[in-house]
Amino acid sequence: MYTLTGRGDYIIVRNKEGMEFILTGNLTKGGFIANPNAIQSWHKNTEITPISQLEKEQIMTAIMQQTIHSPFKILFDETFFHEKS
């Protein structure tokens, strides 16, 4: 589970180890459409830890599952998923 803190056009995602990254996107009525390309690396103080593709997919799934029953949902921009084809 992640701590999610909204700040207008971005959300700060923090894990249980205190590392975080900024998830950019667009605020909509009832939710947030996130840019999956913003998931690059965890930051804590001056430490930067890259996020692998597998971990990125796990993070996106966890965030969507975490907010699925909330009145404020976080979804990821689906155009990202079509770029690979």
Secondary structure, 3 states (H helix, E strand, C coil): CCEEEECCCEEEEECCCCCEEEEEEEEECCEEEECHHHCCEEEECCEEEECCHHHHHHHHHHHHHHHCCCCCEEEECCHHHHCCC
